[in-house]
């Protein structure tokens, strides 16, 4: 019994064996799902685009965010990369690259389950109690959401690392340093995976330091912010800080490569987001407890048991554990107020389920001596654990709800047909509707695995496609262009390639030369074909430039000589407002234009000379874009520069 109760009896070989065992079990349970993997679509394909860069150690950003940027780091993506490389590229154990990523997920989750078992054993000083705690944790977790142990979707992948972080941080707050490496490792993966964890974990750490100070004010050996504690544990603390620092290296490299890096994007999101009310945030958090009503019942029973239980049974400092869960709750509450823009999306905080589950697990661990003090109690513990695991089995085995994205049909066939249109340079795709992104991402991932830069995206591009797939103005002017529409919306069009409901319709370049003045109002379709990055969709009479830089691609023959006339005005919210515009053609400066309220609408003449180049790239550099919302004109938070009403191209 002592061997089963004393955690110190078990070497790292034992924990390695647990990791392997958990990996094999998760893999065998979900073998049918692995067998269905093929050419992935949607988010999975978006991740695969990044994973192909990771194969060449050229990935320094994390997975994409729906709000338009990449998260801080690629730690989890490199884990998925390892699965694809080992299981598919090298060993050929699986039938598809994406299947290798699924195998990596099971190994990844098995690693955190092993750490969780070890942390529970440290808390309880009993392996039997830890096994029972892990069994209950497993059952409650998959009851709350059956995807937590097997899903490859990132909101599910944060769940187990966060559970480990909560336990490790609670142990640290209790004045122990034997979980610092687990704390640093889980924090690193979480902060790489989602930028919000930087603030969340910062809040939790500050609250736990405060709790530690209050609890151990006179016990200097356990008070973290004391010279005695820091002197005794400085080596382990520095090693943990060093381990955590490794996870910030990719963001540092990305900042150097593309200054000012991702930090500006994160700060920009905070500036755009409007805070939710305390009541809205509280209701958001409450759902995580109500959805698992048994957890709410556990709160009530736990409070009663902690009051009436004999003190000798309380072998764990339950206050540290409870305060850590409370700190997690407070951090998520602040996140729900200031960080979550759409509270109807519960998946944003799926990881918080770990705190509610661990609260119930804490009750068992607290009273572990009662049911592990003799062989009969041990037998009961083993039996109950087996029942919990068996009840979890059908939920873990349940197929993912997004399994239809695991293998898109006819991707290879569509790729082959489109590749015939690629003569030199990438094809240019315009997505008529953004909802087509799931299939197009799958096509992009397949093409990238073939080492073929098949296409770029102009209209309805999103960060999920990666910045490498954003079309340049040169490509818009020179390369073959297709608009992607559904069969229902464009019945009269002649498509070059059809893929299910999608049709790839060739776009002819508009003839703008010697056509007289062409207004946005009269020919919106023509302007959509020449507008490159940095523009809004055409409005009734004009189109706005967005941000400090915008481009137009003019389809012209080689050695064209003539004149370009632009009809422009600037956004000037006040009588004293001014705007300055620099105009460049094919990277050469041609004119500076200044706008004031008295001289706003202007027609600007520019010389056109394409020499040996086919087409002309017209660049707009706006000195100071302005937001209407800042001047109380509207809720519009776009950075507006100049409005283009029309243009005219004359041959010399």
Protein Blocks (a to p, Z undefined) as FASTA:
>chain_A
ZZmmmmklpcfklmmmmmmmmmmmmmmmmmmmmmmpccdehjllmmmmmmmmmmnopafb
dcddfkopacfblklmmmmmmmmmmmmmmnomafbfklmmmmmmmmmmmmmmmmmmmmmm
mmnopaklmmmmmmmmmmmmmmmomklmmpcbfklmmmmmmmmmmmmmmmmmnopaklmm
mmmmmmmmmmmmpmklmmmmmmmmmmmmmmmmmmmmmlmklmmkbfklmmmmmmmmmmmm
mmmmmmmmmmmmmmmmmcgbjmlmmmmmmmmpccddfklmmmmmmmmmmmmmmlmmmmmm
mmmmmmmpcfklmmbcfklmmmmmmmmmmmmmmmmmmmmmblmlmmlmmmmmmmmmmmmm
mmmmmmmmmmmmbmklmmmmmmmmmmmmmmmmmmmmpccfklmmmocghklmmmmmmmmm
mmgdcdddddfbfklmmmmmmmmmmmmmnopafbccfehpafklopklpccfklmmmmcc
dddddfklmmmbccfbdghjbccdddddddfehnbjadfklmmmlmmmmpcehiacddfk
bccdehjbdcddddddehiacddddddddddfbfkbccdddddeehiafbdcdddfklmb
dcddddddekjagcjddddddfbacdfklnopamcfbdcfbdcfbdcdddZZ
